[in-house]
Amino acid sequence: IFPVQFSLMAVSAINFLIDNLVISNGIGPEAVAAIALYSPVSCFLSGVSILLSVGSTITIVRQLGKTQKQEADNTYTVTLISIFVVCTIFTSLMLVFPKSIARLLGDKTGGSYLSEYIFGMGTLIVVSYINNLFMNNLSVIGKEKRALASILAMALSNVLGDFLFVFVLLDYKLCLIFRKFL
């Protein structure tokens, strides 16, 4: 579990840096400030995800060690259901109340960057939680290379997603990328 979790944390940190680089060059400092204000929420959501995924994985490993396959399957099922319930609650809050959450996080201007970011991140919570659970379980059953490959795929999709959302969906010209970085 530890090499996978360490790799996931390292890639998450790199993704955060890439997000800030792309967004600061593509949108501006106000958008970077929005991401910074969102950081406590991100840390909280990551903590809950790690709690559910690592905690259940440890329980599953213990049950498999005692050859209690049915109990391990039941634990995995309960974990998946718990993840979907938790994600539904968090996603609902972030999709319905993004402006209220933005104000709670210190957005005094009423600007839209933070509330839009909260709304967008709310749609991705379930992907992150399920990804953590699958990567932990892959590493436990001896498929660490697959788990690490999925972390790499996650990092690449983050970079591609940044460029897609910042430069394409926000009507920025792709040539701006080359002007800013060359």
N, C-alpha and C positions, 0 to 999 in steps of 0.2 A: 504494500500500500504506500509506503513512504517514498520510493522513487517516483511513483506516479503523482502523488500529492505534491511533492517538491517540484516536479516538472510542471504541473498544472499551475502552481503559484508563480513560478518563474515566467511561464508563458503569459499568465494574466498580467503580470507587471509589465512585460514587454508590450502586450496589447494595449495597456493603458497609455504607455509612452507613444505608441503609434497613433492611437486615437487622438491624443493631444496634439501631436505633430500635424496630422492631417487636418484636424478641425481648426487649429490655430491658423494654418496657412489657407484653408479653404473658406472658413466662415469668419473667424476673428477672435479676439480675446474675450468677448462677452460669452461666446459659446464654451470656451475653455473654463471660464468661471462657473458656468452652469454645471459642467462635469465635476469640478472641484466641490461644488455645493452638494452634489449627488453622492459623493464618496462615502459619507456615513451610512446611507441607505445601502449602497453597494456592499460595504463591509458587513452590515447586519445580515443581508440576504446571503452572502457567501458563508457566513458563520452558521446560519440555519441549514444551508445546503450541506456543508461539511459535517455538521452534527448528524443529520439524517443519513447521509451516505456512508460515512466512516463508521458511525455507530451501528448501523444495520449490518455492514460488511463484517465487522468484528463478531457480531452475534451469529451471523451465517457461518463464518469460519469455525466458530466454536461448535455449532451444531453439526457441521459436516465432519469435524474431527471426531465427534461422538457417533458418527454414522447415522445421524438423524436427518436424513434427506427430506422427509416430509415436513419436518419442523422448519428446516432451512428454506424450503419452498414457500411455506406459509409466511415466514418472516419477510422474505423478498416481496411477496404479494402485499402484505400489510405496509411495507415501506413504500411501494409504488403508489398505493392508495393514499397514504399519508402525504407523499410528495404532491400528488395531484390536488388534494384538499388544500394544503399549504399554498401551493402555486395559484390555485383559484382565488384564494383569499387575497394574496399579495397582488396578483394581476388585477383583480376587480378594484382594489383600492387605488392602484396606480392608473388605471384606465378611467375610473369615474372621478377621482379627486386629484388630478395632477396639479392643479393650481393651488389647492389647499396644502398639499404636501410641499410644493415649492415655497409657499409662505412659511411653513414650519421649518424649512431648511435654511431660512434666512434671505429669501429672495424679496427684497424690499421694493424693487422697482416694478414688480408685476410683469417683468419681461417674459417673453414666451419661450426663450431657449430652454430654461430649466423645466418648465412644465411640459414642453414638447419632448425633452430628453426623458423625463420620467415616464411619459406616456409610451414612448418607443421602447424603453427598457422593460416596461411592464409586459410587453408582448413576448419578451424573450426569456422570462424567468423559468418557465417549464423546461425549455431546452437546456438551460444551464444545470438545473437540478438533476434531470435525467442523465445528462452527460456525466456529471460527477458520480452518480450511482453506477453507471455502466463501466466507467473507467476503473473505479475501485474494485468492482467485481471481476473485471477482466484481469486485473493484476493478481487477484487472489487465486484464480483458477490457472495461473501460470501463463497468461497471455499478455505479459507486460509489453511486448513489442507492439501488439495491437493497441493497447491503451496509449502508449507513447505516440503511435501513428495517429490516433484520434486527436491527441493534444496538438500535434503538428497541423492536422487538418483544421482544427478549431482556430489556430493562429492564422493560417492562410485565409480562412473564410472571414476572419475579423478584418484583415487588411483589405480584401476585396470588397467587403461590406462597407468599410469606411469610404473607399473611393466611390462606390456605387451611390451611397446615400448622400455624401457630401457634394460630390462633383456632378453626378448625373441627375439624381432626383431633385436636387436643390437648384437646378438649372444653371450650374456653373459649367463653363466650357472646359473640356478635357485638356485643352492646350494650356490652361492656367497651371495645371500640374507641372508641366514641363518648364514653364517660365519660373515658377517658384523654386523648383528643385535644381535647375541647371544654372 
